[in-house]
Amino acid sequence: MAGDEATQDQLDRLAAAALEHYDLSPTATATLINVSENWTYRIDDPATGRRAALRVHRPGYHDAGEIESELTWLEALSADGVIETPPVARTREGARVQSVSLDGLAVPRNVVLFEWVDGAAPTAEDVPSFRRLGGVSARMHEHSRRWSRPRSFTRFSWDYSTTLGANGHWGRWQDGLGMTPDALAILTRLDRTIRERLERFGSGPDRFGLTHADLRIANLLVDGDRTIVIDFDDCGLAWFMYDWATAVSFIEDHPQVPELQAAWVEGYRAVAPLSAEEEAELPTFVMLRRLLLVAWIGSHHTFATEAAELGAGFTTGTCELAESYLTHRV
């Protein structure tokens, strides 16, 4: 999976050009605040005091129809009172997704503008926040089960073939950084065990449906009594329990994870049922996500700062987690 061929200067100029499509003054500025799957800019308009977040999409990940589907679900969750989400700003022509071209770039970029939402993400190891996150997850899953998706709705799946399979969305985990022969052997055993357990677990509509698919603490903003869920860019069809695994992304080896899991389960069950079988398989989904992140780092380290910082050490840590997991489940 290749990165984006655009230079940072080009993307900065494209973000500035995108602002012309919105109800912003000529003095509005775009400041890069994050690079991961996409490029996110903070927008400040000194003439009005308005703030917003501009997401510049990486080409080849989601097309305009898929982005529209994401925004449709995000707005439905908010309109139905399930959770609070950032309002989507429309262009002067009423579009939610805007294509922007720039001289020198062969491929236009899709952009989306969100109204700025105040709040701060809880700390990653905060137990009460995981209890809150469990409740948020349960409400979203209940909505997913009953919501009638529009005919035009299209999002990809996070099943075995599209996560750990040869044509996974984030590339092959076998191409992860620091993949030694010993690492390949232990992670191949892990891959096989995950596949077998998920086949037994099943993917009926009670267990597999539309999910956020990146429901980390970092994607919650808390402002007093308000909890806002952000960053639906990875939302798609997945096992509902996969949302638990995404909650501990990059901290799967933290000694507090069992306590965080217990809090998440408690928060979930305060809102919706969660069977003993589902709870027992939560570690499997953690390992699925962890192995998927090995693939993500391998395919994104050339342009995503977080992937570059994690590097080959993440593969080594994954092998250690795999040894422990397989000892208890094989």
N, C-alpha and C positions, 0 to 999 in steps of 0.2 A: 504494500500500500504506500503510495508515494505521498509526500507532503505537498504543500502548496508552492508552486513555482514563483509566486509573487514575492517581491521584496517587501520589507516592512514599510518602506517609504511609499510604495505603491498602494498598500492597503490603507495606510494613513490618509493618503489623498483620496482613495475611493470612499472611505468613511466620511470625509469632509464633503465629497460630492453627493453622497446619499442624503445629507441633511437638507439639500435643496428641495427634496420631495415632500418635506414635512412642514408643518406650521411652526417654523422656527425662524428666528431673525437671522440676518446675515452675519451677526457677531457670534452665533452659536459655535462652540468648539467641541471636538471629539478627542478624548484622551484614552489611549489603550490601557485597560485594566486587567485583562486576562487573555491568555492564549492556551487553548486546550483542544477541543474538537473544532472550535470556531474562534473567531476574534471578537472580543467584547470591548466596547468603548463606552466610557461615561460621557454623556452629552450635557453640557452646561450652556444655558442661554442667558447671558447677563442682562439682556434687554427685558426679559420677563421673569427671570428667576426660575424658569422651568428646568428640571433635570430629567434625564431619561437614560436608558441603556440601549445601545445599538449593537445588535448581533450580526456580524458579517459571516455568512456561512462558507465553509470550505466546500469547494466544488467536488461533486462525486459522492457525497455522503447522503444528503437528502435533496430530492428535487422539490420544486415549488409546491406540487400537490401534497407531498408528504409533510412539508412545513405547514401548509394550510390545515392539514388534518390535526397536527399537533396543537395548533392554536384553537381549533374548534373544540378539542377536548378540554384544553386549559380553560377556555371561556365557559364551557358547560359546567365544569367543576365549581367555578366561582358563582355562576348564575344559579345553580342548584343548591348553593349554600353548603357544599361539602367541605371545601377549603378556600382560603383566600389565595389568589394568584395575582401576579403583576398585570395590570391592564395593558392591552395591546393598543398601541397608537397606530392610527391609519394615516396613509399619505393624504395629500390634498385631493387626490382623485378617489379616495376611499379604499385603497388597497391595504391589506395586511402584510403581504409579502411583496417587496419591491426588487426588481432586477436592476443592477447598476453596472454600467460599463465604464471602462477607463482606457484611454489610449495606452498601448503597450501591453495590455493584458488580453490574452486570446479568449478567455472565458469570462463572461459577466458573473457577478456575485449576487446572490440573493441576500437581502437584508431584512431584518425585522426590528422595529423600534418598540421598546417597552417603557411605560411610564416608570419613573424611579420610585422604588419602595424603600422607605426607611426601615432600619432594623439591623441587627447583627446576628451572625451565625453563632450558635452555642459552641462551647469548646468540645472537641471530639470525644472526650472521655467523660462527659457530663451525664450521669445516670438519669436524673429527672428528664433531661432532654431526649434520651432514648425512649423513655416511657411515653413522652409526648409524641415522638416519632412513630411509635407503634400504633398509637391511636389514629394519627394522621394516615398511616398506611392502611389501616382497617377501613377507614371511611372511604378512601379512594378505591379500594378493592370492592367494597360493597357497591359503590357507584358504577364501577366498571362492569360488574355482573348484570346490572339492571339497565344500563344505558344503551339505547338503540343508536348504534353508529350510523352516520349518514352513508348512503350508497357510495359516495365519492371518497369515503374515508380510506386512507391507505398508509399503513406504517409497517416497518419490517418486524420480523420476529426475533426473539432471543431464545431460540430453542437450541438443542445440542449442535445441530449442523451449522447454525449461523453464529455460534459462539466458539466452540472448540473444533468444529469441523474444518475441512481443508479450505473451504471458501468462507470462513468466518468474516464478520463485518470489520474486525480489527486485525485481520491477518492471521497467520499461524502462530500458535504459541511456541512451536518448535523453532521458530526464528527469533525467539526472545534473546535478549542480550545475555551473554555469559552462559550460553547453553552448552555445557560440557557433556561428554558421553555419559557420565554418572547422573547428571541432572536430567538428561534425556530419558534415561532408563526409569528413574523414579517417577518422573512426571508422566511418562507413558502409562505406567501402572495406575497413577492417579486418574488420568483421562479415562482409562478403561473402566475403573471402578465407578467414577461419576456417571458415565454413560449407562452402565448396568443398573445403578440405583435409580436413576431418573426414569428409565424404562419401566421399572417396577412401580415407581411412584405414580406415574401416569400424568396425562395432560388433558384431562377432561375440563369442561367449563368451570367446574368448581375450584380447580387448581391452576388453571392457565387462562390468562386473559390480558386485557390492556393494563399496563403498569407504567409507572414513572420510569423505572429501570435505571435510575441513578439517584435514589432517594437518600443521599448522604446528609449528615448534619450540616455540611457546608451549603446545602441547598435548601436549608430552612433559614428564614429571617425572623427573628423574634423582636417585637417592639411592644413592650408591656404585656398586655393580655393577647395581643395579636400574634398569630403564626402565619407566615406567608411562605408558600412553597414556590420555588423558582426552578429554572433550567430543566424544561421538559424535552430538551433536544434529543435525548435517547429513548423517549417513551415509545413503547411498542408492545407486542404480544409476548408475554413471558410467564413463567411460573410466578404466582403471586408471592411466594416465599423468597423469590429472587430479590425482592425489594429489601428484605432483611440483609441479605448478603451485600447489597450495594451500600447499606448504612455503615458497614465497617470496612469499606474500601480503603486499602493502604494501611490499615491498622489491625489487620487480621491476626497478627502475632502479639498484640497488646495483652498483657496478663489480665486486664479488666474485661475482656470480651465476654466471658461467661456471665459476668454481672450485667453487662450491657444487654446481652441477649435476654436475660431474665426480665429486665426492665421493659424491653421492647415487647416481649410476649405478654407481660402484664398489661401494658398499655393497649395492645391489640385486643386482648380478650375483654377489656372493659368496653369495647365497641362492637366486636363481632366474634363469632366462634373461631377457634383455631384448634384443630384436632391434635391428639398426642402424636399421631403419625407425622403430621406436618412439622410439629415442634422437633421431633426426633431427627428430621432430615435437614434442619437448618444448617448444620455444619457442612453438609454436602453442597448446599448452595453457596456457602462461603468459599469452599474450595473451587467450585465452578467459576465464581467471580474472580478469585485470586489467579487462577490459571488464565482466564480471559485477559486479566490485566498484564500478565506476562506478555501476551500477544500485543496488547495496546502499547506497552513501552517499546517493544521491538519495532513497531510500525510508526510510532509517533515521536520518537526521541529526537529526531532531527529538527522538529519545529515546535513541539509542546514542551514548555519549560519543566513542568512537573515530571514528565516522562524522562527527560534527560537527567534530572536530579536523582531519580530513583535508580536508574541504570541497572547494571548487572547484579548488584546486590539484592535487588528485588527477586531475581530468579533464585539466588542462593537461599533467601529466606523462605521462598515458596517450597523449595525442596525440604526444608526442615519442617514446615507445616504439613507437607504431604506425608512425611515419615510418621508423624504423630497421628494424623488422620487415618492412614492405612493400618496402623497398628491396632486401632480401636474398631475398625470396620471391615476388616478382611479376615 
